[in-house]
Amino acid sequence: MALMITDECINCDVCEPECPNDAIYMGTEIYEIDPHKCTECVGHFDEPQCVQICPVACIPINPEHAESRETLWQKFERLTADKAAAQGGGTESGPPVAAS
């Protein structure tokens, strides 16, 4: 499941830099989480980093985006592949291949 930030958010700015998927961004009034990028830190950490660091505990599971751990892992793999492609085709297992 993706996470969400509730209106209890105090805009303290600590969650955004903790997200390894760049899923957290400033919305119109409070920070928000893009459910298409949120993997609950699966593939990066054992626990969601934003939840761990939030001083007001305003980051619950988003009930509108129910996902299994396997689905979150698949999303992590897709995001990692997309990021590698955007950076020139490299992967975590090796450097980018030079174009001929």
PEJODA-V163947 format. One record per backbone hydrogen bond with DSSP energy under -0.5 kcal/mol. CO is the residue of the C=O (numbers start at 1). NH is the residue of the N-H. E is the energy in kcal/mol with one decimal. If there is no record, write none. Layout:
co=[CO CO]
nh=[NH NH]
e=[E E]
This chain:
co=[2 4 6 13 15 15 16 18 19 23 25 25 30 32 33 34 34 39 41 41 48 49 50 54 58 60 61 62 65 68 69 70 71 72 73 74 75 76 77 78 79 80 81 82 83 84 84 85 91 94]
nh=[62 6 9 17 18 19 19 20 22 34 27 32 27 25 35 37 38 42 44 45 52 53 54 57 6 4 63 65 2 72 73 74 75 76 77 78 79 80 81 82 83 84 85 86 87 89 90 88 94 91]
e=[-3.2 -0.5 -1.9 -0.5 -1.1 -0.8 -1.1 -0.6 -1.0 -2.8 -0.5 -3.1 -2.2 -2.3 -0.7 -1.8 -1.6 -2.2 -2.4 -3.0 -1.7 -1.8 -1.7 -0.6 -2.7 -2.3 -0.8 -1.9 -1.6 -2.4 -2.3 -2.3 -2.2 -2.4 -2.4 -2.3 -2.9 -2.5 -2.3 -2.8 -2.4 -2.3 -2.5 -2.1 -1.3 -2.2 -0.8 -1.3 -1.1 -1.3]
